[in-house]
Amino acid sequence: MSAPFSLNLDSLATGSSARVTGLRGLPEALAERLLELGFEEGAEVEALHRAPLGGDPLAVRVDGAVVALRRTVARGISISAPLSSRP
Amino acid sequence: MNVAPPPEAKMPVLVGKPDRAPGSRLPLIAVVGHPNAGKTSLFNAMSGARQKVGNYPGVTVERKSAEIGLPGGSRAELVDLPGCYGLVPRSPDEAVTRDTLLGRQAGEGRPDAVLIVADATNLGSHLRFALDVLRLGLPAVMALNRMDMAARDGLTLDSGLLAERLGIPVIETVAVRRRGLPELMAALETAVGLPASPTSDFTPSDTRQLGRDARAIAAAVTLAEGEARRTTRRLDAVLLHPVIGPVVLATLLFLMFQAVFSWAEAPMGWIEAGIAWAQGLLTSALPEGLLRSLLVDGILAGVGSVVVFLPQILILFAFILVLEASGYMVRAAFLMDRMMAAVGLNGAAFIPLLSSFACAIPGIMATRTIAEERDRLTTILIAPLMTCSARLPVYAVIIAAFIPAQPLWGPVGLQGFVLFALYLAGIIGAMLAALALRRTVTRGPAPNFLMEMPAYQLPSLRDVALGLWLRAAAFLKRAGGIIMAVTVVLWALASFPAPPPGADRPAIEYSIAGRIGSAIEPLVAPIGFNHEIAMSLLPAMAAREVAVAALGTIYALDGADEDSTGLVERLRGSWPLPTALAFLAWFVFAPQCLSTLAVVKRETGGWKWPLFMFGYLFALAYVAAGVTYWTATALL
C-alpha cells in the first residue's frame, strides 16, 4: 500500500516536504493550471495547513507560493518520499 | 506642397498599432500579471483617483483605465487587465487579457507597451507568465514588486541581471508604498516609443518548458535565499489553525457588523441634522404649496433618508477592502470551503458572496472568476440573499423602532444581535437555496477549489481610501439618479389627486399611491402587511432602500402635523410588532432590486435566470414573512 509510486500530496504530513514527481488522472485544464501554479516535476512542496472539519482543502507551499487545493486534486499530484520532517 | 511620408516610415506604425479604440489617441499601456502580483495596487499608485471603470463590449468584464502623465511630458492610457496565470484563458476575465495582448479584443486597441507586474517573493512562478507575454513581441517593462517583503524575508535579487536575461527594463517597486514609481514611469515612456513587432499567430507554449526556463532565470538572479514568508507563516499558523482560525473569522465578521451599526451612529446623526436644517431652511424660505412640498417632503426627505446610510455602507466596504488588500480574504475562503462544498459550492464563491453584503451587483460581477458555469450560476442565484447594504436602511429603521436598545451580553446590544440574526438568516437561506439549486436546475459535477494564497501585507491607506471613494461616488450617483427619480414619482403618486374638500381620512388615501396600495393590500394582508407597507413595496423595486424613502414620504404626508417626530417614532406608533418582524423577514429574501435583475440578465445572457431568480426569491420572501407573522402573533 505504501509503495513509493502511490505517494501523493494528500498523504504528505503537515510540516513535511517532498518533490513533485508528476500529475496523474487529472483533467487536462486542471493539470495545466496546476503547472502554471508551480506543480511541475521537481518542484518542492511543503504541506502547511489543513482546513477544519476533515482537513479539506489543504494549503501547500510550492516554491515561493502557497496554494490552497482540495484533497481530490492533491491525490492527483504524485510526490517523492518526504525530504525532511520538521521536529 | 503636401508630400506623403515615405511608405517605409509609415509601415511599422500600421503594423504595430492596427486598431486603436475610437476616440482614444493616446498610447496604450497594458498592466498584466498574476492575480496576486500587486497589479491593482500598482495601477492605483500610478493613476490615483483619475481612473475610469467601464466594461468591455459584449462581455461582462470590468475595464479599469486611467490617463497618466509620463515624466517626459507625454501622456498615455493605462489599462489594468484582469490577472491571469497564463495565456490560455480559463475564464472570461482571462480571455480579455489574452485577446487584448493579441490585439483581438473588441473595443480595445493593441497595447503599445506592456507593464508586467511580478512578485519578487515568488519569482519562478511569475517569470513563467512574463516569458509567455514576452513571446508576443510587444515592448515591455517589468515591475519587480513587493521588494520590501523580499528584503524582509532575506531574499536578495539581482534585478540588473534579470533585465539582461529578459531583455527588458526591470524596475524594483513597492506598489503599496509608491516606491520605484518615477523610474517605472520613465521606463514606460521609453517603451511606448519603441517599435513593436507583434506576433499575430500566437500558439500556446509548453507550460513545462516555460516553467523550466523561468526557474533557471529565477535561480540565476537569486543572490541569497531567505526564509520565505516568515511573517505570513507565523500569522497563518494562527489564522488557519483548525480551531482558532474559524473563531477568528467569526469574530471578525461579527465585529464588522457591530461596527457597521455602532460606529456609523455619529456621522448618521450629522447627516440627519444637515437634512433637517435644509428642510427647515426651505420651509421658512418658500411659501406653502406644491413646490415646497416637492422639495421638502419629496426630494429632501427621500434622498436624505438614503444618503444617511452612506456611513454604514462605507464602514462595510472599508472592512471588505482591508480584508481583501491584507490577503485575509483568500484565507477566509479556505476556511469556508468545506462548508461551501457541503452545499455544492466552492470556497471561491465566498468572496463574491461576501462582496454581496455590500451590494449584490459587484458580487455577481465578481463571480466571473469562477470558471465552472454551473458553480457560477448557483453563486449568482444566491448572491441576492446576502444582506446587501441597501437593506441596512430598512433593517436600521425597523430595529431602531421596535427592538429596545438594551445590552444583551457585555458590549453586545440586543439591536446588534437582531441585525446579526438577520444577516445569519440570509446566509442560511442562501445555503439551503444553493443545496436545492445544485440538486435541480444547476445540477452538475462537483466544483473544485484552487487558489493562490498571497503573503499578508499591511494594506495601504491610500488604496483603501481610493476604493472607498470609488464606491461612495457610485452609491451617491445611484442615490442622486434612480432613487431620486423614484422618490419624486412616488411623491407625485402620493400627492395627486388631492383629497376632496372636507375629507375626513388622511390625504394619501385619496391619491393614486393609496389606490395602488389598496390593490396590493389583499395580497400581502395574510402575511401581516398593512396599507403603508403595501404602498412601499412597489417603489422598493427600484432599490431596496427606497422602501425607507417611500415610508418616509408616505408618513410625512400622511396626517396634518409636520414631521416633528421622525420615521422611527411614526412606525413605532402605527405598526404592531409581528408586522414589523414580518417586514424584516420579507426583506431578508425579497427580490426587490431591478438593477440586480438587470445585472443577472447581462451576466447570464437572457431573461431566463433573472425571471427564475425573481420567482424563487419572491416565493421565499412571502413564505418567510408569513411564517414570521403567524408565529409572532401566536407567541406575543
Interface residues (C-beta under 8 A of the other chain):
Chain A: A29 L30 E32 R33 L34 L35 E36 L37 G38 E40 E41 L48 H49 R50 A51 P52 L53 G54 D56 P57 A59 R61 D63 G64 A65 V66 V67 A68 L69 R70 T72 V73
Chain B: Y85 G86 V88 R90 D119 T121 N122 L123 G124 S125 R128 F129 T207 R208 G211 R212 R215 A228 R229 T232 R233 D236 L240 P242 V243 G245 P246 V330 A333 F334 L335 D337 R338 M339 A341 G347 N448 F449 L450 M451 E452 M453
